[in-house]
Amino acid sequence: MSRIADFRSDTVSRPTPRMLEAMTQAHVGDDVLGDDPTVQQLERKFANLFGKEAAIFVPSGTMANQIAVAAHIVPGEEVIVEASAHIHQFEGGGLSRVGGAHVRTLQGDGGLFAFPELARAFREPSVHMPRTALVCLEQTHLFSGGSILPLEYMQEVQTMAGYHGVPVHMDGARIFNAQAETEVSFDAYGATADSVSISLCKGLSCPVGSLLLGGGAFMERARRVRKWMGGGMRQAGYLAVCGLVALEETLPMIAEDNARCRRLGAIALGVEGVRLAQETIDTNILFLEVTHPTVDAPMVESALNDYGVATLAMGDRLLRFVTHSGITDADVEHAAKALQKILQEL
Ligand SMILES: Cc1ncc(COP(=O)(O)O)c(C=O)c1O
C-alpha cells in the first residue's frame, strides 16, 4: 500500500508547495532580538484579523494555551475549564505545572458549560478559598467531535465572567473550522475573549506554529512567559511565512474539510457495527463508536491500516477520524468502503 489516507489528526496536514517556496524566499531576522520582519507581519495580520492589540508567535498550541494561563493568573488561583478540554486533559498537566493553577472542572455538554453551574463556580472572595482567576473555552470543542460553540454562548460566558472581574481565554485551535461554517467574523469571535490561541498547523496546514492573541499588560506578561518557557525562536520567519500564505491559500479551503467529514459521517451512519458517538458533525472531527459485539476499536484501527487508512483508536470503543487538506473525496469514499468491508468480515 503506497499512499496512506491519514485521518488520525489534522496536525498531519503538510505545508503546500506555495508554503515551501515562500520559506525559501522569506525575509528573516532574529525574532528573540525583535527584528524578524516576517514574524512581525504574521503577528500583526492575525492580531488585526481577530481585533486584538497584539500577538505572539509560538511553537505550539500547547505553549500558547499554557502561556495564556501563566500570564492571566498567579499560582494558586483557580481556572474554570470544561472537564474534557484539551488544555486540561491533553497538555501534560501544564495547568498545574506551568501556571500553578488550581483547576476547577465543570462537566460540559457538547463542550458547553451549563450556565447555572458556571454561575455557581465563580467564588466569592474569601481567605479560605482560591480566587477564581480565569475561564477557558475551546472553539471548536475537540472531544465532543469538533462541535461549534455558538457566538451567543461565548458572549454570555464572557458577560458572566466579566461580572466577577474574571478574564476568558479561548483555545481556538480549530476556530477556523468553526468560522467556515458560521461565517461569524473573526473579530466578533475575538471580542468574546480576553485572549485567544490559534493554531497554524491544523486546518491551515502549516508545518509548525500557533499564535496567542490579546492586549495590554496581559501581552507584556505573555511575552515574558514565552521567554522563560524557551518559546522564543530566532529565524522564525521561515515558519511564520507559512501562516501568511495560509491566509490566502488554505483558509478559504477549510469548509471543504468540514464537508468531507460530514460525508464520511453520513456513510458511516449506514455501516452496521459502528454508530456516531456525537450528536452532530459540525466541523472536521468524527468519533465513531464501535458497537460490534466481537470487534473493538483497536482491531478496526489495525484492519483499516491494512487498507491504507490511518485512524486513531481512543480506548476500546472510540475511533477518531479527522479531515484536513491532505484528505480527498476519494479518500473519504475509500475509508468508508474499507470500514464497511472490515465490519462485515471481522
Ligand atoms: C483543541 C486543541 N487545543 C490545543 C491543542 C494543542 O496544539 P499543539 O499540538 O500544537 O500543541 C490541540 C492539539 O491537537 C487541540 O486539539
Ligand as a Chemical Component Dictionary entry (heavy atoms), coordinates in Angstrom:
data_LIG
# 
_chem_comp.id                   LIG 
_chem_comp.type                 NON-POLYMER 
_chem_comp.pdbx_formal_charge   0 
_chem_comp.three_letter_code    LIG 
# 
loop_
_chem_comp_atom.comp_id 
_chem_comp_atom.atom_id 
_chem_comp_atom.alt_atom_id 
_chem_comp_atom.type_symbol 
_chem_comp_atom.charge 
_chem_comp_atom.model_Cartn_x 
_chem_comp_atom.model_Cartn_y 
_chem_comp_atom.model_Cartn_z 
_chem_comp_atom.pdbx_ordinal 
LIG C1 C1 C 0 -8.270 21.754 20.944 1  
LIG C2 C2 C 0 -6.775 21.732 20.957 2  
LIG N1 N1 N 0 -6.113 22.675 21.638 3  
LIG C3 C3 C 0 -4.776 22.705 21.675 4  
LIG C4 C4 C 0 -4.018 21.761 21.017 5  
LIG C5 C5 C 0 -2.533 21.798 21.162 6  
LIG O1 O1 O 0 -1.878 22.045 19.962 7  
LIG P1 P1 P 0 -0.386 21.530 19.736 8  
LIG O2 O2 O 0 -0.486 20.103 19.335 9  
LIG O3 O3 O 0 0.112  22.427 18.634 10 
LIG O4 O4 O 0 0.362  21.713 20.994 11 
LIG C6 C6 C 0 -4.656 20.752 20.291 12 
LIG C7 C7 C 0 -3.860 19.724 19.600 13 
LIG O5 O5 O 0 -4.342 18.825 18.957 14 
LIG C8 C8 C 0 -6.068 20.728 20.259 15 
LIG O6 O6 O 0 -6.747 19.764 19.625 16 
# 
loop_
_chem_comp_bond.comp_id 
_chem_comp_bond.atom_id_1 
_chem_comp_bond.atom_id_2 
_chem_comp_bond.value_order 
_chem_comp_bond.pdbx_ordinal 
LIG C1 C2 SING 1  
LIG C2 N1 SING 2  
LIG C2 C8 DOUB 3  
LIG N1 C3 DOUB 4  
LIG C3 C4 SING 5  
LIG C4 C5 SING 6  
LIG C4 C6 DOUB 7  
LIG C5 O1 SING 8  
LIG O1 P1 SING 9  
LIG P1 O2 DOUB 10 
LIG P1 O3 SING 11 
LIG P1 O4 SING 12 
LIG C6 C7 SING 13 
LIG C6 C8 SING 14 
LIG C7 O5 DOUB 15 
LIG C8 O6 SING 16 
# 
